[in-house]
Amino acid sequence: MTAATGSPSDSCALPRPSGRAAGFECRDIRKTFYRNSAFQIQALCGVDLTVAPGDFVTIIGSNGAGKSTLLNVIAGTFSVDGGELLLDGEDISKLPEHARAAFIGRVFQDPRAGTAPSLTIEENMCLALRRGRRRGLHMGVDSSRRQVIRENLCLVEMGLEKRPKTQVAKLSGGQRQAMSLLMATIAEPRLLLLDEHTAALDPKVAATTMELTERVVSARRLTTLMVTHNMELALAYGNRLIMMHAGRIILNVGPTEKKELTVAGLVQKFRDVAGESFTTDRMLLD
């Protein structure tokens, strides 16, 4: 991964990772929408993928390639038609989405999707801290939680640590997306899913969000899958890259080869493997 610009102060240093990062595996994952109808779509066609603990895998592909469907299947939003999803060797394919949310963090494209707008900044962060734990009657923000929340908020370098009582609805899109990232990672999930989480942001804010993403993922050693349309981002971040097309993984690039790839080289690899050009100019222009 590239080095992030700007180092947070010592008071904002991330705590040591708990070592919970998990290995993940897809085995022959299949998903069909509108089965047995004129609109039938085979979105995933036997996807096989092995991810080592701490890997940061970027996922690219043209529209309809199956990228977001894959993340939805892993998160439990969509059930699978066949195959297995293994987290550290344990099959999670049958677990409901709410159960997986205890150990899978996720950030969506829409900055509004990851936060509760009517709650304050610290209330949102407190809820995230409690992910995967039993929630009793006492859910207040006590002094110990408040300190952890402040340490995490100052990582964003947007001054949010000075506004803990501010309602999230009053934040900008970039601030909310930064909060969504912190909320998804503060409890150190075993797997982190990033679904085009910078696509709705302007270029400057997107760059800042990616720097924060890299800093958090690296410091916490989070096993991460990041979907993006932006080929430059896919090459600049992460230690592995996969390319999807028509519901399949057609290219799986390891760390050494990825460091040497260019956008032009990646386009050529797509043409070589898929036998066609990209179906959308967005892949080249982002």
PLY file of the C-alpha trace (Angstrom):
ply
format ascii 1.0
element vertex 286
property float x
property float y
property float z
element edge 285
property int vertex1
property int vertex2
end_header
0.00 0.00 0.00
1.11 3.55 -0.57
2.18 5.71 2.30
-0.51 7.99 3.65
0.29 11.65 3.78
0.15 13.47 7.08
0.74 11.61 10.34
-1.70 11.90 13.22
-0.39 13.14 16.52
0.61 10.69 19.25
-2.61 11.45 21.11
-4.50 10.13 18.09
-2.47 6.95 17.66
-4.49 3.84 16.95
-4.49 1.15 19.63
-2.59 -2.03 18.88
-4.62 -4.47 16.78
-6.22 -7.37 18.61
-5.07 -9.88 16.00
-8.61 -10.83 15.02
-8.08 -10.37 11.27
-9.40 -13.47 9.59
-8.66 -15.50 6.53
-11.58 -15.64 4.13
-12.56 -17.97 1.31
-15.27 -18.18 -1.34
-15.82 -21.65 -2.76
-17.88 -22.00 -5.93
-20.23 -19.14 -4.97
-23.26 -18.88 -7.26
-26.08 -16.34 -7.29
-28.96 -15.95 -9.77
-31.61 -13.23 -9.72
-35.14 -13.62 -11.14
-34.64 -17.34 -11.62
-36.86 -19.06 -14.22
-38.12 -15.78 -15.63
-37.42 -13.76 -18.76
-35.29 -11.46 -16.60
-33.02 -14.16 -15.15
-29.51 -12.88 -14.40
-26.65 -15.10 -13.33
-24.76 -12.59 -11.22
-22.11 -14.91 -9.76
-20.95 -17.97 -11.65
-18.85 -20.16 -9.39
-16.62 -17.55 -7.72
-13.53 -18.95 -5.99
-11.36 -16.62 -3.90
-8.90 -17.14 -1.05
-7.90 -14.14 1.10
-5.17 -14.39 3.72
-5.49 -12.64 7.11
-4.57 -8.97 6.69
-4.86 -8.93 2.90
-6.25 -5.74 1.33
-7.86 -6.85 -1.94
-9.15 -4.30 -4.47
-11.91 -5.50 -6.81
-12.57 -3.95 -10.23
-14.71 -4.78 -13.23
-17.21 -3.21 -15.60
-20.83 -2.54 -14.65
-22.70 -5.79 -14.03
-19.51 -7.76 -13.41
-20.76 -8.96 -10.01
-18.56 -6.85 -7.72
-21.23 -5.41 -5.43
-23.22 -8.65 -5.58
-20.18 -10.45 -4.21
-19.95 -8.04 -1.26
-23.70 -8.36 -0.64
-23.39 -12.14 -0.61
-20.46 -12.01 1.82
-22.32 -9.58 4.11
-25.46 -11.74 4.03
-27.66 -9.18 2.27
-28.21 -11.77 -0.47
-28.36 -15.50 0.12
-26.25 -17.78 -2.04
-27.67 -20.36 -4.45
-24.68 -22.61 -3.91
-21.15 -22.72 -2.59
-19.54 -21.86 0.73
-18.28 -18.73 2.47
-15.59 -19.57 4.98
-14.21 -17.25 7.66
-11.15 -18.83 9.24
-12.47 -22.15 7.99
-15.94 -21.73 9.49
-18.88 -21.78 7.07
-20.90 -18.57 7.50
-23.06 -19.07 4.39
-26.24 -19.73 6.37
-25.82 -16.98 8.95
-28.29 -14.07 8.63
-27.00 -10.59 7.84
-27.45 -9.27 11.40
-25.35 -12.13 12.79
-22.53 -11.49 10.32
-22.58 -7.78 11.19
-21.05 -8.73 14.54
-17.74 -9.54 12.82
-18.02 -7.95 9.35
-17.66 -4.18 8.99
-19.03 -2.45 5.90
-18.91 1.02 4.35
-21.33 1.86 1.53
-21.14 4.29 -1.38
-23.83 6.55 0.10
-22.38 8.48 3.09
-25.84 8.48 4.67
-26.03 4.69 4.84
-23.50 4.08 7.60
-24.71 6.49 10.30
-27.83 7.34 12.28
-28.53 10.99 11.36
-30.71 11.82 14.36
-28.03 10.76 16.87
-24.94 12.71 17.85
-21.41 11.89 16.73
-20.51 10.25 20.04
-23.80 8.32 20.19
-23.14 6.87 16.74
-19.60 5.92 17.72
-20.79 4.36 20.96
-23.20 2.13 19.05
-20.33 1.05 16.79
-18.16 0.23 19.80
-20.83 -2.17 21.02
-21.06 -4.09 17.72
-21.14 -7.81 18.36
-21.64 -7.43 22.11
-24.74 -7.96 24.19
-26.59 -4.69 24.62
-28.15 -4.17 28.03
-30.23 -1.32 29.31
-27.19 0.89 29.91
-25.94 2.17 26.55
-24.71 5.61 27.59
-21.42 7.22 26.60
-19.29 6.85 29.73
-15.84 8.40 30.27
-13.85 5.39 29.07
-15.86 5.10 25.85
-15.69 8.83 25.36
-11.89 8.70 25.42
-11.75 5.87 22.87
-14.23 7.75 20.67
-12.17 10.95 20.85
-8.95 9.11 19.93
-10.64 7.65 16.88
-12.34 10.86 15.78
-9.15 12.89 15.82
-7.67 10.43 13.30
-10.00 11.95 10.71
-8.30 15.33 11.17
-11.60 17.15 10.55
-12.09 18.47 14.08
-14.92 16.05 14.84
-13.38 15.21 18.22
-14.25 18.78 19.24
-17.92 18.36 18.26
-19.07 15.12 19.94
-22.54 16.48 20.67
-23.20 17.52 17.07
-26.04 15.73 15.32
-24.68 13.61 12.45
-27.31 15.01 10.07
-25.45 18.34 10.21
-22.16 16.91 8.92
-20.94 17.09 5.32
-20.88 14.00 3.10
-17.14 13.62 3.52
-17.36 13.91 7.31
-20.16 11.33 7.42
-18.21 8.92 5.23
-15.15 9.30 7.43
-17.35 8.56 10.42
-18.83 5.54 8.63
-15.32 4.18 8.13
-14.43 4.70 11.78
-17.71 3.12 12.89
-17.11 0.10 10.66
-13.61 -0.46 12.05
-13.59 0.77 15.66
-14.55 -2.68 16.99
-11.87 -4.27 14.76
-14.02 -6.51 12.54
-12.60 -9.77 11.28
-13.47 -8.70 7.74
-14.01 -5.20 6.25
-16.06 -4.58 3.08
-15.74 -1.26 1.23
-18.34 -0.88 -1.53
-17.19 2.06 -3.70
-17.02 4.12 -0.52
-15.37 7.13 -2.23
-17.47 7.17 -5.43
-19.99 9.76 -4.17
-17.34 12.18 -2.89
-15.56 14.97 -4.73
-11.95 14.14 -5.73
-10.26 16.01 -2.88
-12.49 14.50 -0.19
-12.20 11.07 -1.84
-8.40 11.30 -1.66
-8.55 12.22 2.04
-10.96 9.34 2.70
-8.62 6.88 0.97
-5.66 8.12 3.02
-7.70 7.54 6.18
-8.80 4.13 4.88
-5.23 3.04 4.29
-4.08 4.31 7.67
-6.85 2.49 9.55
-6.64 -0.75 7.55
-2.86 -0.90 7.87
-2.69 -0.01 11.57
-5.41 -2.48 12.50
-4.26 -5.12 10.01
-7.79 -5.60 8.78
-8.63 -8.18 6.16
-10.29 -5.96 3.55
-12.17 -6.24 0.26
-12.64 -2.94 -1.59
-14.82 -2.59 -4.70
-14.00 0.35 -6.94
-14.53 1.56 -10.51
-11.39 3.65 -10.25
-8.48 1.71 -11.73
-5.88 4.12 -10.36
-7.20 3.60 -6.82
-7.29 -0.15 -7.36
-3.60 -0.10 -8.31
-2.47 2.41 -5.67
-4.04 0.74 -2.66
-4.03 -2.77 -1.28
-1.61 -5.65 -1.78
-3.79 -7.69 -4.14
-6.16 -6.99 -7.05
-8.86 -9.07 -8.66
-10.85 -8.30 -11.80
-14.39 -9.57 -12.31
-16.34 -9.98 -15.53
-19.74 -11.60 -16.16
-19.94 -12.99 -12.62
-16.47 -14.54 -12.60
-13.00 -13.64 -11.39
-10.95 -13.42 -14.57
-7.75 -11.96 -13.12
-6.09 -12.42 -9.72
-2.97 -10.29 -9.23
-0.58 -10.80 -6.34
1.61 -8.20 -4.57
4.70 -8.36 -6.78
2.86 -8.15 -10.10
0.49 -5.48 -8.78
3.35 -3.11 -7.96
4.48 -3.19 -11.58
1.04 -2.80 -13.21
-0.14 0.39 -14.89
-3.67 1.36 -15.92
-2.77 0.67 -19.54
-1.35 -2.70 -18.60
-4.48 -3.56 -16.66
-6.69 -2.62 -19.60
-4.62 -4.86 -21.85
-4.86 -7.74 -19.40
-8.65 -7.38 -19.44
-8.67 -7.54 -23.21
-6.37 -10.56 -23.20
-8.41 -12.50 -20.64
-11.97 -11.41 -21.50
-11.44 -11.12 -25.23
-13.15 -7.73 -25.40
-12.77 -4.08 -24.43
-14.26 -2.51 -21.33
-17.98 -1.97 -21.70
-17.89 1.39 -19.96
-15.62 4.41 -20.30
-16.04 5.05 -16.59
-13.42 2.40 -15.88
-10.89 4.49 -17.78
-11.97 7.99 -16.78
-12.34 7.69 -12.99
0 1
1 2
2 3
3 4
4 5
5 6
6 7
7 8
8 9
9 10
10 11
11 12
12 13
13 14
14 15
15 16
16 17
17 18
18 19
19 20
20 21
21 22
22 23
23 24
24 25
25 26
26 27
27 28
28 29
29 30
30 31
31 32
32 33
33 34
34 35
35 36
36 37
37 38
38 39
39 40
40 41
41 42
42 43
43 44
44 45
45 46
46 47
47 48
48 49
49 50
50 51
51 52
52 53
53 54
54 55
55 56
56 57
57 58
58 59
59 60
60 61
61 62
62 63
63 64
64 65
65 66
66 67
67 68
68 69
69 70
70 71
71 72
72 73
73 74
74 75
75 76
76 77
77 78
78 79
79 80
80 81
81 82
82 83
83 84
84 85
85 86
86 87
87 88
88 89
89 90
90 91
91 92
92 93
93 94
94 95
95 96
96 97
97 98
98 99
99 100
100 101
101 102
102 103
103 104
104 105
105 106
106 107
107 108
108 109
109 110
110 111
111 112
112 113
113 114
114 115
115 116
116 117
117 118
118 119
119 120
120 121
121 122
122 123
123 124
124 125
125 126
126 127
127 128
128 129
129 130
130 131
131 132
132 133
133 134
134 135
135 136
136 137
137 138
138 139
139 140
140 141
141 142
142 143
143 144
144 145
145 146
146 147
147 148
148 149
149 150
150 151
151 152
152 153
153 154
154 155
155 156
156 157
157 158
158 159
159 160
160 161
161 162
162 163
163 164
164 165
165 166
166 167
167 168
168 169
169 170
170 171
171 172
172 173
173 174
174 175
175 176
176 177
177 178
178 179
179 180
180 181
181 182
182 183
183 184
184 185
185 186
186 187
187 188
188 189
189 190
190 191
191 192
192 193
193 194
194 195
195 196
196 197
197 198
198 199
199 200
200 201
201 202
202 203
203 204
204 205
205 206
206 207
207 208
208 209
209 210
210 211
211 212
212 213
213 214
214 215
215 216
216 217
217 218
218 219
219 220
220 221
221 222
222 223
223 224
224 225
225 226
226 227
227 228
228 229
229 230
230 231
231 232
232 233
233 234
234 235
235 236
236 237
237 238
238 239
239 240
240 241
241 242
242 243
243 244
244 245
245 246
246 247
247 248
248 249
249 250
250 251
251 252
252 253
253 254
254 255
255 256
256 257
257 258
258 259
259 260
260 261
261 262
262 263
263 264
264 265
265 266
266 267
267 268
268 269
269 270
270 271
271 272
272 273
273 274
274 275
275 276
276 277
277 278
278 279
279 280
280 281
281 282
282 283
283 284
284 285
